[in-house]
Amino acid sequence: HRKTHIFDVGICSSVCVEVPSETEAVQGSRMKLMCISCMKREEVLANTIVKWFYKPEGGQDVAIYEFNNEKRELESPFQGRLEWNGSADMQDVSISVLNISMNDSGIYTCNVTREFLFETHRPIFTSSTLIHLTVLKEAGRDLTALISAIMMYILLVFLTLWLLIEMIYCYRKVSKAEEAAQENA
């Protein structure tokens, strides 16, 4: 007998999902400003340039960070408080603001420019992400946690009442069966 082994080998590749950034930060904390720009075909080479801007309420856009083959923090009120959080494949081009202050509320813009390196032509793709950030003095209560706690207590009360009703029902059923057995005896 000849045995033939067939192996089915799958190719595993990462998935890129564009996720919106958080819009509230707590004063004194670290805030990650999410900017994800997915490439539909990762095998295509591209030069990626990322520019971050900050616009205070009623103010003008100020360039605060740039990535063009190297990380570069620009002269701004954020100098010394910005940290690159991007991925090696340049799909996640997020930054973090350290020790965030009340003055950091405003609109952050992430501009991504990609020049695809094909043999015959070099198309350019641009995308822009706006993040309206509000800085709070202290963290508020998490609404999801509050709703979960309320639902847990409601479920606990409901299950306790259901168990009590079942116990009474079973007790009465057993009592009636015993009475019927005594009458027949």
CORQUI-V885902 format. One record per backbone hydrogen bond with DSSP energy under -1.0 kcal/mol. CO is the residue of the C=O (numbers start at 0). NH is the residue of the N-H. Records with the same first field share a line. If there is no record, write none. Layout:
CO=NH ; NH
//
This chain:
22=133
24=135
25=28
28=99
30=96
32=94
34=92
40=43
44=116
46=114
48=112
49=66
50=110
51=63 ; 64
52=108
53=61
54=106
55=58
61=53
63=73
64=51
65=71
66=49
69=67
71=65
75=78
77=80
80=97
82=95
86=89
90=36
91=86
93=84
94=32
95=82
96=30
99=27
100=103
101=104
105=132
106=54
107=130
108=52
109=128
110=50
111=126
112=48
113=124
114=46
115=117
120=117
122=115
124=113
126=111
128=109
130=107
132=105
133=24
135=26
141=145
142=146
143=147
144=148
145=149
146=150
147=151
148=152
149=153
150=154
151=155
152=156
153=157
154=158
155=159
156=160
157=161
158=162
159=163
160=164
161=165
162=166
163=167
164=168
165=169
166=170
167=171
168=172
169=173
170=174
171=175
172=176
173=177
174=178
175=179
176=180
177=181
178=182
179=183
//
